Amino acid sequence: MTNAHVVRGSRKIQVKLAPSVIFDQEPMGLLDGRLIGIDPEADLAVIKIERKGLPFLQLGNSSTLHQGQFVLAFGNPLGLESSVSMGIVSSTARQIRPDDVMVYLQTDAPINPGNSGGPLVDTEGRVIGINTFILSQSGGSEGLGFAIPSEIVAEIYAQIRKDGHVHRGQIGITVETITPVLVRGLQLSVNAGVIVSDVQSDSPADQAGVKTGDVIATIDGQPSLTPAASN
C-alpha cells in the first residue's frame, strides 16, 4: 500500500526493499512494481511485486487508538532512506474541514516530504495508518502530520485487490457536521452528529422516510460524527 499521489501518472514503478531483507541469501535491490489500482478520494494505491515469502507488518486496528498513544512514522523523508520518527497520536479522527468525507489520524511524529506512503506504526509493530500529508507554514514538519487510519486502508485494499477499484455505497443524502453555529442557528437539541441537508428523490434514504433537517446521531450503534460515515 502507498499513497495514490505517489504513483499517479507514473510510467514505471519500482519498489526498493530494506538492505536487511534477504531473499535466497542475496540482498534485495529494486523490484518492478505493478499498479493494481488507486482510490483518489482516500489517496491510496495498491502495488504488486512478484516476490513471495517477504516479511511484513501486521495491520492494526485504528479504532482502538487513543490520544497520547506513542507511534512511529517510517519513510524516506527528504530522501533519507528507512528513517523513523516518534511521536504521539494527537487526534484519532481529524477532519481538515468540517464536511470532509475523510477522517485522519493526527500525530506530532515528525513527517516530511518523502514520508508519504510510509506506515504509521504502534509500539507493538502494527501498522495503524499510512502517512499522507502535513500542514505546515514552513514546508517542513511542524508537528501536524496526518495518516489514513488502518480501518480505511484495510477496506480499500480489499476492494482494489478484488475489483481493481473501490465501490462506495450511496443512500442518497447530503449531510453536514453539526457545529456550535448550527446548534445555535437551528436551535438543535443535540450538539453532535450530522444533519441532513438534502435528500435525493426516489433514493434509498427517500424511500426509508429520511427528511431534510433530520439529525443522524448514530449508525449501527456507533456515533455518526462525520459525513464520511453517513452518506
N, C-alpha and C positions, 0 to 999 in steps of 0.2 A: 504494500500500500504506500502511496505517496500523495502529494497534492496534485490536483489537476493543473494548476498553473505552472508546475514544474515541468510537465511533459507536453502541455498543449502546444500544438504547432511544430513539434519536433519531427525531424526526418529519420533520426536514428536514436535509439535509447540503449545505453549501456549501464550496467549495474556493477559497481565495484564493491567487493566484499572486503571485510576487515582482514589485515595481514595474518591475524591469529587463526583464521578459518582455514582448515586443512582438508583437502579432498584428494583421496588416493595418494596421501603422503606428499603432495605438492601444494605449495601456496597457491591460492586462487588469485586470479587477476581480474580483468574486465570481462564481464559476461554480457552477451547481447540480450536485450530485453524486448518483449513483445507487449504492446499496449492492448489489454483486453477490453478496457472501456473506461470512460470517465463520467463523472457527475459534476457538472459545473456549479450546480446550486450548492452542493456541500463542499465543493473544491476538493474532491477525492478522485483518485485514479488507481486502477489495478494493473500491475505489470507482472508478466510471467517470464521466468528464466528456466532454461532447460537443464536443471540440475535437481537431483534428489538427495535426501539424507543430510541436508544442511541444518545446522542448529537454528532455532528460532525462539522468540519470546512469546509467552502466552498472552492472549488478550484478556485484560482485566475487566472489571465491572465498574464503569464510571459512576453509576448511580449510588454506589456505596461511599463515594468520596465525601470529605467534609473540609470545611475551611481550616487552614492551618496545617494540613497534612503535607509531609515532605514529599517532593517529587524531583525527578531528574530529567533534564532535557538533553537528548542526544542529537547530534547532527554535524554538519561541516560549516560552522559559521565563518564567513569570510574566507572560505577555502581551507580552513584548518580541520583536517580530517579527524573523524572519530572523537570529537570534543564532547565533553559532558559538563553541564552546569547544574547547580542545585538551588532549589527554592521551595516555596510552599504553594498550596492551592489558595489563591486569593478569592475566587468565586467558583461555585460548581455549576452555575447556569447563567452565564453572562450574555445578554443581548447588547449589541453595539448601538442599535436604535430600538425604540420601544416596540415597533411592529415587524422587526426582522423575523424571518421564518427559521433562522439558525440560532442555536444557542451554543456557547463555547465554555470550555474550562479556562479560567483566567489564572495565570501564575506569574510570580515575580522571578522565577528562574530565568537567568539571562538568555534571551533568544535574539539572534541577529540574522541578517541576510545569509542564507546558506543552511539555516536550521529547518527550512520548510520541508515537510515530508518526513522529518525525523520523529522518533517516538518520544512521548512524554511517559515516563515510567515511574511506578510507585516503588516503595522501599523493598517490596517483595519481588521486584523484577518483572512485574506485569505491565503491559502497555495499556495505559488508561486514556491515551489521547494521541492525536497526530498534530505536531506543531505546525501552525498555519500562517500566522501573521502577528505583527506587533503594532502598537500605537506609539508613535514617537515624534517629538518635535525636532530631534537632532539627527534622525536616521538610524541611530543605534539603540541598543536596549536601554529602556528607562523603567524596567520592571513591570511593563504592561504587555505580557505575552499571552497568546490565545491558542488553544488547541481544540481540535474536533473531538468530542467525547467518544470513548470506545464503543458505547452503545450504538451511536450513529455509524461509526466505522464498520462495526460487525454487520449491521443490516445492509449497508450499501455494498460492502464486499460480497455478501452472499448473493445479492441480486445481480451485480455486474458479472460475477463468476458464472452464474447460471444463464443469464439472458444477454449479457453484454451492455446492459443499460439499466436504469432504475425506473421502477413503476411507483408512482405516488398516487394513492387513492384520494379522491376528492368527493366531499359530501355536498358541496355547493354553497358554502357560506364564506363571507368575508368578515373577519373579526379584528378587533383592536384590543390591545392590552389595557386593562383597567389601571389608570393612573390617578393620583390625587386630584388632578384637574378634572378628569371625567367624573370622579366621585362627587365633587362639589357641583359641577355644572349640571349633572343629570340627577343629583340627589339620590345616588345609589345607596343601597343598604349594605353593600359589601365593598371591600377595598382590595380584593384580589380576584384573579381570574381573567376572562376575556368577555367582551360584549359583542354581540352580533350586529354588524353594521349593514349587512346586505345578505339577502337570500336569493339564490338563482331560482327562477321559475321552473317547476317540474323536476327539481333536483332531489336527491335522496333526503336532504335536510328539509326541503319544502314539503315533501310527501310525509315526512315524520312530524310536521307541525311546528318546526322551528320558525320563530318570527324575529324580525328586526327589533333590536332592543333587548332580546333575551340575554341573560348572563350565564355563561358556562363556567362553573366553579371547579368541577371535577370531571374526569373522563375515566371510566372504568375504575373508579375509586381513587385515582391519582389526581393531585392538584393540576388544574389547567392554567398555567401561568403565562404561556406564550402562544402566539398564533401558530407556531410550528406544531403544537400538539392538538390543534383544534380543527383546522380546515381541511 
